[in-house]
């Protein structure tokens, strides 16, 4: 929830418009996926130790989620942007009612890194 709230605030500062859809949207700064899996892994490491099998499993899971957020989903977003541009160019003279593809699906590496740091902070703060 903290990551999604930060995402809302970042977009408010950027666009000077309050859009509550950012509380449930994919993509954007910071990556809520990265924050969540990092907080989970940090808490598991704190509670069970970094040598435990469950910590190792959680760390691998976190790495896979962050790789997917920055890699595959970012590529899908780029493809959606290109297809939407093609539709715009193809149907500028005619009315075309097909729904546009969602472009903001993945995260930049910076968004994933900030999500990682946020999750690390939340995971460590749980001990205080």
N, C-alpha and C positions, 0 to 999 in steps of 0.2 A: 504494500500500500504506500509505503514511503517513496519508492521509486516512481510509482504512477503519479503521486502528488507532485513530486519534483518535475516530472514530465509536463504536467499541467502548468506549473509555474514557469518553466523554461519556455514553453510555447506562448504563454501570456506575455512574457517579456519580449519574445521574438516578434510576435504578430500584433501585440497590443490589443488582443481580443481573448476573452475568456471562453474557452471551448471545453465543456465538461466531457466531451467524447475522449479526450486524452487520458481520462481516468481508466478507460477500458481498452484503449487502442494498442495496436502492435507497432513496434518501431519507435524511434525517437530517443531522446537523451533523458535519463540514462536507460540502459537495458534492464528492464525488470526481470527478465529471464536470468541474466547474469547475476543480478543482485540476489535473487532468490536462491539459486543453486550455490552461490558462494557463501551466503549466510548459513545455509543448511550444512555445507561441508565444514565451515568454520566451527559451528556449534557441535557437530559430531566430533571433530578433532579435539575440541575443548573438553567434551564430556567423556569420550572413550579413548583419547590419545591418538596421536598421529600415526602410531604403529599398528592400529587396529584394522582388521579387514574391512569393517564397515566404513571407516574413513577412506580407505583406498578405493572402495567401490564408489563412494560419494564423490571423491575427487575425479575419478574417471567419468562419472556421469556429468559432473559440472563441466569438465573440459569438452565433452561431446555437445552439451547444450550450447555452450558459448561458441564453439566452432560452427554449429548449425546456425546460430543467430547471426553471426558475422559473415558466414560463407554462403551456404545454400540459399537461405532466405533473402540475403542481399541480392544475389543473382536473379532470383525470381522477381524481385521488385524492379530491377533494371529491365528485365524482359517485359514486365507489365507496362512500364513507362514507354518502351519502344512500341509495343502493340497499340497502346492508347494514342500515341502520336500518329501511327499509321492509320488508325481509324479516323482521327481528326482530318488527316490529309485526304483520305479516300472519300469521305462523306461530307465534305464542306458544302457541296452544292445540294445535297439531299438531306432530308430529315432521317436520322438513324437513331432508333430508340434502344439499342443494346446497352446494357449496363457496362460502365467502364470497369476495368480491372483495378484492383487495389494495388497501389504502387508502394506504399510504405509498409513492407512486410519484415524486412530484416534490419540489421544494425550495422553501423560502421564500426571498424575496430575500436575507435575512440569511445563510442557509446557502450560497447561491451566492456572496455577497460574501466570506465566510470562505474558501470553496474557492478563489476567485480569489486572495486574499491568500496562502494556503498554496501555491498553484501558483507565484505570483510569487516567493515565498521559495525554493522548491525550484529553480526555473529560474535564479535569481541565484546560489544556493549552488553550483550546478554549476561556476561559474567559480573558486571558491575552492580 
